[in-house]
Amino acid sequence: MPAPAPHGRPLRIMLVEDHDMVAEAICLALERSSDLQVVARAASVASALADAKRCEPDVVLMDRRLPDGDGITAIADLLALLPNVRVLVLAGEGSGSVAARVAAAGGAGLILKARGLRELEDAVRRVAAGEVVFSQDLLGDVLDRLAGRAPGLGTNLTPREREALHLLGEGRTTAEISDELGVALNTGRNHVQRVLEKLGARSQLEAVTIARREGLLG
């Protein structure tokens, strides 16, 4: 059964998604149900923050990768504007470390786009009712991480990847990192890319920010 909407009205949803076809499909799927209403659509973090206060949604459905930033990083800003809003992150791919970042940021969950629109509709209702919802693929891993049973971020970095991370922290370019490590440029790029993947980061700057927060860099 659908979760009851606040005050008997439809759940108000703001969709933050920069791909038009994906956004249109999600809007059509959500609005075929009488208890769900898309009240705003944004294509960037900046426009989402600008529209959130005006629209006062119950749930923000936030794409993880947006043109001007990471949807996970934006969760804190949305909660500062609307403390009671529920933020559900939508991602093309995910991992336990990414899901744990969503939970640590105050997000209500993370759903993988591959899971389908029916699961997304159900997740929106559940987070609006106060639940925390993660795609089944990620649930076990994120629970382990939040319970402290899984290694923390960065503990699975190889020695070479740790060296690359410290050089990133010093502001070195990929070419400079490759020279410092004494490896070919493509190999250096691979080391940097694996650092980003293991930290759940979208960019080198975000990787350094996460690493500092986790105590991986001085």
Secondary structure by P-SEA (a helix, b strand, c coil): ccccccccccbbbbbbcccaaaaaaaaaaaacccccccccccccaaaaaaaccccccccccccccccccccccaaaaaaaacccbbbbbbbccccaaaaaaaaaacccbbbbccccaaaaaaaaaaaaacccccccccaaaaaaaaacccccccccccaaaaaaaaaaaacccaaaaaaaacccaaaaaaaaaaaaaaaccccaaaaaaaaaaacccc
